[in-house]
Amino acid sequence: EPIQERFFRPHFLQAPGDLTVQEGKLCRMDCKASITQRIAATFLGLPTPDLSWQLNGRPIRPDSSHKMLVRENGVHSLIIEPVTARDAGIYTCIASNRAGENTFSLELIVAAKEVHKAPVFIEKLQNTGVTEGFPVRLECRISGEPSPQIFWKKENESLTYNTDRVSMHQDNYGYICLLIQGATKEDAGWYTVSAKNEAGIVSCTARLDVYTQWQQPPQTTKPKKVRPSASRYAALCDQGLDIKAAFQPEANPVHLTMQSGLVESDDL
């Protein structure tokens, strides 16, 4: 007997929900429309549904940034790349054949484009000295968008985790700190902090010196030279007190003249 042709309205086996996509990124909406497996196995001549898309009630036409694809497994895709603020709104997918149509809708929210700024140092590391046994902080301040990752190194060795004595800290204002509790001679050396994000990387290096004790500069005393005066008790020379010249009765004050390179005894 001849097979009677019958038609059935399509329905969606797969449909996406509301989406939020960042401006400049790719957006993909996948769906699959079909008839039930029982009907497909029983009847012939059931037309495959056609799919179309609308944005805020207006048909979407394929162009350089809007593409409509169909895969072999029957999945239909609307691809938008790059997404712009004009693409935000209510999307409606319509599946139709000779028996009727079915639809689903979703909202696409376009988030503002992420700003990328390479890290920069607002305040750099400074060379630091500390007495052995005391705590010390190596500090700097960094800005960047998005917030950069921070890496510390001592000489060529990476500092990857905190210990009870050495710890790494940062806050939401860009301040970075390496804290050393009870500095030792082994802590002395060159320290490097690096900041990295999608826009770039920046580094800064400073020296930490650890002293056993604070060293004072040596005191230098310059000997004073004394000029003899008219008094017999004040005849002093570079080698000390000249007893004979000071106490000799016939010493005449007139002969005690100023000698070059001497200063007044009052300068002692």
KEKOL-503306 format. One line per 5 residues: their letters; for each residue x, z negated, y negated of C-alpha. Coordinates in steps of 0.1 Angstrom, whole numbers. Each point is the difference from the previous one (the first is absolute). Example, Ala and Ser with C-alpha at 12.3 -4.5 7.8 and 13.67 -1.06 7.14 Angstrom:
! residues 2
AS) 123 -78 45  14 7 -34
//
This chain:
! residues 268
EPIQE) 0 0 0  13 7 -35  15 -30 -18  -20 -11 -31  21 -4 -31
RFFRP) -4 -33 -17  17 -15 -31  8 -36 -8  11 -16 -33  37 -11 -1
HFLQA) 12 -36 -3  34 -16 -8  22 -15 27  27 -10 -25  -1 -7 -37
PGDLT) 23 -18 -24  -9 -29 -23  8 -6 -36  36 7 -10  24 -11 -27
VQEGK) 30 23 -6  28 -2 -25  2 27 -26  25 27 11  -3 -8 37
LCRMD) -18 19 28  -36 -7 10  -14 11 34  -37 -3 11  -6 7 36
CKASI) -34 4 17  -16 15 31  -35 14 3  -16 11 33  -31 -2 22
TQRIA) -4 -25 29  19 7 32  -33 0 20  -15 27 -22  32 21 -1
ATFLG) 1 0 38  -37 9 4  -7 26 -26  18 32 -10  0 17 -34
LPTPD) 3 -32 -20  19 11 -32  32 -19 -10  -7 -18 -33  16 11 -32
LSWQL) 15 -26 -23  2 0 -38  12 -26 -25  -13 -12 -34  14 -22 -27
NGRPI) -26 -17 -21  -26 26 12  22 30 -9  14 23 28  38 -3 6
RPDSS) 18 34 2  33 3 17  29 4 -24  37 -9 -3  -7 -38 2
HKMLV) -32 0 21  2 13 36  -26 0 28  13 1 35  -15 1 35
RENGV) 19 -11 30  -5 12 36  -16 -33 10  -28 6 -26  13 -24 -27
HSLII) -6 12 -35  24 -11 -28  -2 0 -38  36 -3 -13  7 -7 -37
EPVTA) 36 1 -11  10 -12 -25  -29 -23 -9  -9 -2 -37  -24 -22 -20
RDAGI) -25 30 0  -3 -3 38  -16 -35 -2  -37 -2 8  -26 3 28
YTCIA) 8 25 28  -28 14 22  6 19 32  -28 22 12  -2 13 36
SNRAG) -27 26 5  -13 25 25  -33 19 5  -17 -32 12  8 -20 -30
ENTFS) 28 -21 -16  15 -34 -1  22 -17 -27  23 -29 -7  14 -12 -33
LELIV) 31 -21 -11  16 -11 -32  35 10 -9  17 -23 -25  32 13 -16
AAKEV) 25 -28 -9  23 4 -29  33 16 8  28 -25 8  27 -3 -26
HKAPV) 35 2 13  28 -15 -21  36 -4 14  13 -35 0  21 -12 -30
FIEKL) 18 -32 -8  -15 -20 -29  27 -27 5  30 7 22  20 -23 22
QNTGV) 27 -19 -18  35 -11 13  -4 -37 8  23 -29 9  -9 -33 16
TEGFP) 17 -32 12  1 -3 38  -29 -20 13  -24 8 -29  -30 24 2
VRLEC) 2 34 -17  -26 27 -8  7 37 -3  -29 13 -21  -12 33 -14
RISGE) -33 17 -11  -12 34 12  -30 22 -8  -15 30 18  -32 16 12
PSPQI) -9 -6 27  17 -33 4  34 7 15  15 -14 32  30 -24 -5
FWKKE) 32 0 20  29 -24 -3  36 5 12  31 -21 -1  31 23 1
NESLT) -11 24 28  -23 -24 19  -38 2 -5  -18 -33 -6  -32 6 20
YNTDR) -16 -34 5  -1 -34 -17  19 -31 13  -2 -37 -9  29 6 -24
VSMHQ) -3 36 -12  -35 14 -10  -13 30 -18  -30 -2 -24  -21 22 -23
DNYGY) -32 -4 -20  -27 23 -14  18 3 -34  31 18 14  23 -30 2
ICLLI) 24 2 29  22 -30 12  25 -7 27  3 -38 3  30 -17 17
QGATK) -1 -37 6  33 -17 2  24 29 -7  31 3 21  32 20 -3
EDAGW) -15 25 25  -28 7 -24  24 15 -25  0 38 -3  -19 30 -14
YTVSA) -38 0 3  -22 31 -3  -37 2 -5  -19 33 4  -36 9 -8
KNEAG) -17 30 16  -34 17 -2  -14 35 4  14 11 -34  36 -11 4
IVSCT) 26 -27 7  22 -21 -23  28 -26 7  20 -26 -18  31 -20 10
ARLDV) 15 -33 -12  27 -24 10  -4 -36 11  30 -23 -2  0 -34 17
YTQWQ) 25 -26 -13  13 -30 17  2 -17 -34  -2 11 -36  36 8 -11
QPPQT) 10 -11 -36  27 20 -18  34 -18 0  8 -21 -30  32 12 -19
TKPKK) 17 -24 -23  24 13 -26  28 -25 -10  0 -10 -37  32 3 -21
VRPSA) 6 -28 -25  16 4 -34  22 -30 -11  -10 -17 -31  20 -20 -25
SRYAA) -4 -31 21  29 -10 23  -25 -9 27  -16 35 0  30 22 9
LCDQG) -16 17 30  12 33 15  -11 24 27  17 -22 27  -15 -33 -12
LDIKA) 10 -29 -23  36 4 -14  9 -38 -1  33 6 -18  -15 20 -28
AFQPE) -28 -24 -3  19 -32 -2  34 10 -14  4 -20 -33  17 27 -18
ANPVH) -27 25 7  -9 16 -32  -36 11 -4  12 30 -19  17 14 31
LTMQS) -33 -2 20  -12 34 -11  -29 21 16  11 20 30  -17 32 10
GLVES) -25 -2 28  -10 -36 -7  -32 -15 -11  -10 -32 -18  0 -32 21
DDL) -36 -5 -12  -9 30 22  7 -20 31
//
